[in-house]
């Protein structure tokens, strides 16, 4: 959430930022409600001061035996006016809050301006795309031949957009999760957390999923609980409504399944594992001092890249333009893996700095110099499956139909070196 003082005092800057994002925001209504709110506060403060003065005079005259009936009526009338204004204030603040929740974050000055993903900029690439001596298969065909994936039976029980991982496929998923958690905890300095997979609406609002992305969420009917779309939600909300005790930065990592309703278009862009409604992810979240948040963003990206380098997968880092930023992000890098079967790049990680946007919504602060102030929050996938599985299957496939297991995963799979076809 943006600071109302910023919207009030730097209105044109906010307008320009929204224009660069390609979004329309009713700032005039926000400013009008803000003026109304401040007017009511001034009037209430004046009435309370007046009531206090009348009350003091009332006590003095009553003690002297004078007539206080008219003054009693004045106190009652002032009280009723204050009560009425308090009700108006609550309504104005409710509307103002709802309007503010619709305003996305301001992009950082370094973010390239553009209307959509075509204006994103490749920052760097790593690894070489493999030159196959045969026509590489897409992952869904490999998964079927290797006995790893079962889409028809998953659809029978849950509908399209779901998958069953079987045998070595399930072991590969588990191996990747454990490998990533171990690296981030043992070498990157994160604390592992196992959070709830369901969170309430307040938690979703705190990180920016609600109200903007309500239609993408899976909601538990009559419970006001949502299946997490990412571990970012429960991890960030650990400190909601708190002043963090202890030193910053705080670095947390968690594995969760993730649930998203996003359907996408039919066709090659959504075949197989590329866009599913349930997928696993290892997520990284940081709480940092404001002056260090951008150096922490760069280290966050490097930590996600480290995973992909160890897996030997070619990737590129892309800086998102203003029009492609997520609602809450001030700056974001996507990391994309090369998919030979898909013949394109697949996003497996988004690393974002939200500055104090989430912290203001969730009221997360830290204490410095005796004063509490908002932290900066960051998060990044470290990294997401199932597209990681897509890249491994397609990049490590062999001419005989088998798939070689990356070296770093073999210890997590009891020494298995390759997955052989079953059909």
C-alpha positions as CSV (number, residue, x, y, z in Angstrom):
1,X,0.0,0.0,0.0
2,X,1.3,3.5,-0.8
3,X,1.6,6.1,1.9
4,X,-1.3,8.5,1.7
5,X,1.2,11.3,2.5
6,X,3.1,10.4,-0.7
7,X,-0.1,10.4,-2.8
8,X,-1.1,13.8,-1.3
9,X,2.3,15.5,-1.6
10,X,3.6,13.9,-4.8
11,X,0.5,13.4,-6.7
12,X,2.0,13.9,-10.1
13,X,4.8,11.4,-9.4
14,X,2.2,8.8,-8.5
15,X,0.2,9.6,-11.6
16,X,3.3,9.2,-13.8
17,X,4.1,5.9,-12.1
18,X,0.6,4.5,-12.7
19,X,0.8,5.7,-16.3
20,X,4.2,3.9,-16.8
21,X,2.5,0.7,-15.5
22,X,-0.4,1.1,-17.9
23,X,-3.0,1.2,-15.1
24,X,-5.8,3.5,-14.4
25,X,-6.2,4.5,-10.7
26,X,-8.8,7.0,-9.3
27,X,-6.4,9.2,-7.4
28,X,-8.9,12.1,-7.4
29,X,-11.3,10.0,-5.3
30,X,-8.5,9.0,-2.9
31,X,-7.5,12.7,-2.5
32,X,-11.1,13.7,-2.0
33,X,-11.6,11.1,0.7
34,X,-8.3,12.2,2.3
35,X,-9.5,15.8,2.4
36,X,-12.8,14.7,3.9
37,X,-11.1,12.5,6.5
38,X,-8.8,15.4,7.6
39,X,-11.7,17.8,7.8
40,X,-13.6,15.5,10.1
41,X,-10.6,15.0,12.3
42,X,-10.1,18.7,12.6
43,X,-13.7,19.2,13.5
44,X,-13.8,16.4,16.0
45,X,-10.6,17.7,17.7
46,X,-12.2,21.1,18.0
47,X,-15.4,19.7,19.4
48,X,-13.5,17.6,22.0
49,X,-11.6,20.7,23.0
50,X,-14.8,22.6,23.3
51,X,-16.4,19.8,25.3
52,X,-13.5,19.8,27.7
53,X,-13.7,23.5,28.3
54,X,-17.5,23.3,28.9
55,X,-17.0,20.4,31.3
56,X,-14.4,22.3,33.3
57,X,-16.7,25.3,33.5
58,X,-19.6,23.0,34.4
59,X,-17.7,21.6,37.3
60,X,-16.7,25.0,38.6
61,X,-20.2,26.5,38.4
62,X,-21.9,23.4,39.9
63,X,-19.5,23.6,42.8
64,X,-20.5,27.2,43.3
65,X,-24.2,26.2,43.3
66,X,-25.0,27.8,40.0
67,X,-27.4,26.7,37.2
68,X,-25.7,24.2,35.0
69,X,-28.7,22.8,33.1
70,X,-28.0,24.6,29.9
71,X,-24.4,23.6,30.0
72,X,-25.4,20.0,30.5
73,X,-27.4,20.3,27.3
74,X,-24.4,21.8,25.5
75,X,-22.2,18.8,26.6
76,X,-24.9,16.3,25.4
77,X,-25.2,18.1,22.1
78,X,-21.5,18.2,21.5
79,X,-21.2,14.5,22.4
80,X,-23.9,13.6,19.9
81,X,-22.1,15.6,17.2
82,X,-18.8,13.9,18.0
83,X,-20.5,10.5,17.8
84,X,-22.0,11.3,14.4
85,X,-18.6,12.5,13.1
86,X,-16.9,9.4,14.4
87,X,-19.4,7.3,12.4
88,X,-18.7,9.4,9.3
89,X,-15.0,9.1,9.9
90,X,-15.2,5.3,10.1
91,X,-17.1,5.2,6.8
92,X,-14.7,7.6,5.0
93,X,-11.6,5.6,6.3
94,X,-13.2,2.4,5.1
95,X,-13.7,3.7,1.6
96,X,-10.3,5.3,1.6
97,X,-8.6,2.1,2.7
98,X,-10.5,0.2,-0.1
99,X,-9.3,2.7,-2.7
100,X,-5.7,2.6,-1.5
101,X,-5.7,-1.2,-1.7
102,X,-6.4,-0.9,-5.4
103,X,-3.2,1.2,-6.1
104,X,-0.1,-0.8,-7.2
105,X,3.4,0.0,-6.1
106,X,5.5,2.7,-7.7
107,X,8.2,1.2,-9.9
108,X,11.8,1.9,-8.9
109,X,13.5,4.6,-11.0
110,X,15.8,2.0,-12.5
111,X,13.0,-0.1,-13.9
112,X,12.8,0.1,-17.7
113,X,9.5,1.7,-19.0
114,X,7.4,-0.4,-21.2
115,X,3.8,-1.5,-21.7
116,X,4.3,-5.3,-21.7
117,X,6.8,-8.1,-21.6
118,X,8.2,-7.1,-25.0
119,X,10.0,-4.3,-23.2
120,X,11.6,-6.5,-20.7
121,X,15.4,-6.6,-20.8
122,X,17.7,-9.6,-20.7
123,X,20.4,-8.8,-18.0
124,X,22.6,-11.9,-18.4
125,X,22.6,-15.5,-19.6
126,X,24.4,-18.6,-18.3
127,X,25.1,-22.0,-19.9
128,X,24.9,-23.2,-23.5
129,X,21.8,-24.5,-25.2
130,X,22.4,-28.2,-26.0
131,X,22.9,-29.1,-29.6
132,X,20.8,-32.3,-29.9
133,X,21.9,-35.0,-32.5
134,X,18.2,-36.0,-32.5
135,X,14.8,-34.2,-32.4
136,X,14.2,-33.5,-28.6
137,X,10.9,-34.6,-27.2
138,X,8.7,-32.3,-25.1
139,X,8.5,-33.2,-21.5
140,X,4.9,-34.6,-21.6
141,X,6.0,-37.2,-24.1
142,X,9.1,-38.0,-22.0
143,X,7.1,-38.2,-18.9
144,X,4.7,-40.7,-20.4
145,X,7.5,-42.9,-21.9
146,X,9.4,-42.8,-18.6
147,X,6.4,-43.5,-16.5
148,X,6.8,-40.3,-14.5
149,X,3.7,-38.3,-15.2
150,X,0.0,-39.2,-15.4
151,X,-2.3,-36.4,-16.6
152,X,-5.4,-38.4,-17.5
153,X,-5.8,-39.9,-14.0
154,X,-5.1,-36.5,-12.4
155,X,-7.8,-35.0,-14.6
156,X,-10.2,-37.8,-13.6
157,X,-10.0,-36.8,-9.9
158,X,-9.3,-33.1,-10.0
159,X,-9.9,-31.8,-13.6
160,X,-7.5,-30.4,-16.1
161,X,-4.4,-28.5,-14.9
162,X,-3.3,-31.2,-12.4
163,X,-0.8,-34.0,-12.6
164,X,0.3,-37.1,-10.8
165,X,4.0,-37.6,-10.3
166,X,4.8,-41.3,-10.2
167,X,7.8,-43.5,-9.3
168,X,11.1,-41.7,-10.3
169,X,9.0,-38.6,-11.1
170,X,7.8,-38.3,-7.5
171,X,11.3,-39.0,-6.3
172,X,12.7,-36.3,-8.6
173,X,10.2,-33.8,-7.2
174,X,11.2,-34.7,-3.6
175,X,14.9,-34.7,-4.4
176,X,14.7,-31.2,-5.9
177,X,12.8,-29.8,-2.9
178,X,15.3,-31.3,-0.4
179,X,18.3,-30.2,-2.5
180,X,17.1,-26.6,-2.7
181,X,16.2,-26.4,0.9
182,X,19.6,-27.8,1.9
183,X,21.5,-25.3,-0.3
184,X,19.5,-22.3,0.9
185,X,19.8,-23.2,4.6
186,X,23.3,-24.6,4.8
187,X,25.0,-22.2,2.3
188,X,22.8,-19.1,1.8
189,X,22.0,-18.5,5.4
190,X,18.2,-18.9,5.4
191,X,16.1,-20.3,8.3
192,X,13.8,-23.1,7.2
193,X,10.1,-22.7,8.0
194,X,7.2,-25.1,7.5
195,X,4.2,-22.8,7.3
196,X,0.4,-23.5,7.0
197,X,-0.8,-24.1,3.5
198,X,-4.0,-22.2,4.2
199,X,-4.1,-18.5,5.1
200,X,-6.9,-16.0,5.9
201,X,-8.0,-13.0,3.9
202,X,-5.9,-10.6,6.1
203,X,-2.8,-12.5,5.2
204,X,-3.6,-12.4,1.5
205,X,-4.3,-8.7,1.7
206,X,-1.0,-8.1,3.5
207,X,1.1,-9.4,0.7
208,X,-1.1,-7.9,-2.1
209,X,-2.9,-11.0,-3.5
210,X,-6.2,-9.6,-2.3
211,X,-8.2,-7.9,-3.5
212,X,-6.5,-7.6,-6.8
213,X,-6.1,-11.3,-7.6
214,X,-9.1,-12.8,-5.9
215,X,-10.2,-14.7,-9.0
216,X,-6.9,-16.5,-9.2
217,X,-7.2,-17.9,-5.6
218,X,-8.7,-21.1,-4.4
219,X,-11.0,-20.3,-1.5
220,X,-12.3,-22.7,1.2
221,X,-16.0,-22.1,1.2
222,X,-17.4,-20.7,4.5
223,X,-14.0,-20.7,6.2
224,X,-12.5,-17.4,5.0
225,X,-9.3,-19.4,4.2
226,X,-7.4,-19.5,1.0
227,X,-5.0,-22.2,-0.4
228,X,-1.6,-20.5,-0.6
229,X,-0.6,-19.3,-4.1
230,X,3.0,-19.1,-2.9
231,X,4.9,-19.5,0.5
232,X,5.5,-15.7,0.2
233,X,2.1,-15.2,1.8
234,X,2.5,-17.2,5.1
235,X,6.2,-16.3,5.4
236,X,5.7,-12.6,5.1
237,X,2.7,-12.7,7.4
238,X,4.7,-14.3,10.2
239,X,5.5,-10.7,11.3
240,X,2.2,-9.1,10.5
241,X,1.1,-6.5,13.1
242,X,4.5,-6.8,14.8
243,X,7.6,-4.8,15.5
244,X,10.4,-7.2,14.7
245,X,12.7,-7.9,17.6
246,X,16.3,-8.6,16.8
247,X,18.6,-7.7,14.0
248,X,17.9,-7.5,10.3
249,X,18.1,-9.0,7.8
250,X,15.8,-11.9,8.4
251,X,16.0,-14.6,5.7
252,X,13.3,-17.3,5.6
253,X,12.9,-20.3,3.2
254,X,10.0,-22.7,2.9
255,X,8.6,-25.4,0.7
256,X,4.9,-25.4,0.0
257,X,2.6,-26.7,-2.7
258,X,1.1,-23.7,-4.5
259,X,-2.5,-23.4,-5.8
260,X,-3.6,-21.0,-8.6
261,X,-6.7,-20.9,-10.6
262,X,-5.2,-19.1,-13.6
263,X,-6.4,-20.9,-16.6
264,X,-4.4,-19.4,-19.4
265,X,-5.0,-20.1,-23.1
266,X,-5.2,-23.5,-24.5
267,X,-2.4,-24.9,-26.7
268,X,1.4,-25.3,-26.6
269,X,1.8,-22.5,-24.0
270,X,-0.1,-24.6,-21.4
271,X,0.7,-28.2,-22.4
272,X,1.8,-30.6,-19.7
273,X,3.5,-29.0,-16.7
274,X,3.9,-25.5,-18.1
275,X,0.8,-24.1,-16.5
276,X,-0.8,-26.2,-13.8
277,X,-3.1,-25.3,-10.9
278,X,-1.0,-27.1,-8.2
279,X,2.8,-27.1,-8.2
280,X,5.6,-27.2,-5.7
281,X,7.9,-24.3,-4.9
282,X,10.7,-23.4,-2.6
283,X,10.3,-19.7,-1.7
284,X,12.8,-17.2,-0.2
285,X,11.6,-14.2,1.8
286,X,13.7,-11.4,3.3
287,X,12.9,-8.6,5.8
288,X,15.6,-6.0,5.5
289,X,16.5,-2.4,6.4
290,X,15.4,0.0,3.7
291,X,18.8,1.2,2.7
292,X,20.0,-2.4,2.0
293,X,17.0,-3.7,0.1
294,X,18.4,-3.3,-3.4
295,X,21.7,-5.0,-2.6
296,X,19.6,-7.8,-1.0
297,X,17.6,-8.1,-4.2
298,X,20.7,-8.7,-6.2
299,X,21.9,-11.4,-3.7
300,X,18.4,-13.0,-3.8
301,X,18.7,-13.4,-7.6
302,X,22.2,-14.8,-7.3
303,X,21.0,-17.4,-4.8
304,X,18.3,-18.6,-7.1
305,X,20.8,-18.6,-10.0
306,X,23.1,-20.8,-7.9
307,X,20.5,-23.5,-7.8
308,X,20.2,-23.6,-11.6
309,X,24.0,-23.5,-12.1
310,X,24.4,-26.5,-9.9
311,X,21.8,-28.3,-11.9
312,X,23.6,-27.4,-15.1
313,X,20.6,-25.8,-16.8
314,X,20.9,-22.9,-19.2
315,X,19.1,-19.8,-18.0
316,X,18.7,-16.1,-18.5
317,X,17.9,-13.3,-16.1
318,X,15.3,-10.8,-17.3
319,X,14.5,-7.4,-15.8
320,X,10.8,-6.7,-16.0
321,X,9.6,-3.4,-17.4
322,X,7.0,-1.2,-15.6
323,X,4.1,-2.6,-17.6
324,X,5.0,-6.2,-16.6
325,X,5.6,-5.7,-12.9
326,X,3.4,-7.5,-10.4
327,X,1.0,-5.4,-8.5
328,X,3.1,-5.1,-5.3
329,X,6.7,-5.1,-6.8
330,X,8.9,-2.0,-7.1
331,X,11.4,-4.0,-9.1
332,X,11.6,-7.6,-10.3
333,X,13.9,-10.0,-12.1
334,X,12.6,-13.1,-13.7
335,X,14.8,-16.1,-14.2
336,X,13.9,-18.2,-17.2
337,X,15.1,-21.7,-18.2
338,X,15.6,-22.9,-21.7
339,X,13.1,-25.6,-22.8
340,X,14.3,-27.6,-25.9
341,X,10.9,-29.4,-26.3
342,X,8.9,-26.2,-25.9
343,X,11.6,-24.3,-27.9
344,X,11.2,-21.3,-25.6
345,X,12.1,-19.8,-22.3
346,X,10.1,-20.8,-19.1
347,X,10.0,-18.6,-16.0
348,X,11.0,-20.5,-12.9
349,X,11.7,-17.6,-10.5
350,X,10.5,-14.1,-9.9
351,X,12.7,-12.1,-7.5
352,X,11.0,-8.9,-6.3
353,X,11.7,-6.0,-4.0
354,X,8.4,-4.6,-2.6
355,X,10.2,-1.9,-0.6
356,X,7.7,-0.9,2.2
357,X,4.5,-1.7,0.1
358,X,3.7,-5.0,1.8
359,X,5.0,-3.9,5.2
360,X,2.5,-0.9,5.2
361,X,-0.4,-3.2,4.3
362,X,0.6,-5.8,6.9
363,X,2.0,-3.3,9.5
364,X,5.4,-4.9,9.8
365,X,8.0,-2.7,11.4
366,X,11.4,-2.8,13.0
367,X,12.9,-0.6,15.7
368,X,15.8,1.8,15.1
369,X,16.9,4.6,17.3
370,X,14.0,4.1,19.6
371,X,11.5,4.5,16.8
372,X,9.5,1.8,14.9
373,X,9.6,2.1,11.1
374,X,8.5,-0.1,8.2
375,X,10.8,-2.8,6.9
376,X,11.4,-3.6,3.3
377,X,10.3,-7.0,2.2
378,X,11.6,-9.1,-0.7
379,X,10.7,-12.5,-2.1
380,X,11.9,-14.9,-4.8
381,X,11.3,-18.4,-6.0
382,X,14.3,-20.5,-5.1
383,X,13.0,-22.1,-7.4
384,X,9.6,-23.2,-8.6
385,X,8.6,-26.6,-9.9
386,X,7.1,-28.0,-12.1
387,X,8.8,-26.0,-14.9
388,X,12.1,-27.0,-13.3
389,X,11.2,-30.6,-14.0
390,X,10.3,-29.6,-17.6
391,X,13.8,-28.2,-18.1
392,X,15.6,-31.2,-16.5
393,X,13.7,-33.8,-18.5
394,X,14.1,-31.9,-21.8
395,X,17.7,-30.8,-21.4
396,X,19.0,-34.1,-20.0
397,X,17.1,-36.4,-22.4
398,X,19.2,-38.9,-24.4
399,X,18.8,-40.5,-27.8
400,X,17.7,-43.8,-26.3
401,X,14.8,-42.1,-24.6
402,X,16.3,-42.1,-21.1
403,X,17.0,-39.0,-19.0
404,X,20.2,-38.4,-17.1
405,X,19.8,-37.2,-13.5
406,X,21.9,-34.1,-12.7
407,X,24.9,-35.0,-10.5
408,X,23.8,-32.9,-7.5
409,X,20.5,-34.8,-7.3
410,X,21.9,-38.3,-7.4
411,X,22.6,-38.5,-3.6
412,X,18.9,-37.5,-3.0
413,X,17.8,-40.4,-5.3
414,X,19.9,-43.2,-3.8
415,X,22.6,-42.9,-6.4
416,X,20.2,-43.2,-9.4
417,X,22.0,-41.9,-12.5
418,X,19.3,-42.0,-15.2
419,X,15.7,-42.7,-15.7
420,X,15.0,-45.4,-18.2
421,X,11.9,-45.7,-20.5
422,X,9.1,-48.1,-19.4
423,X,7.3,-48.1,-22.7
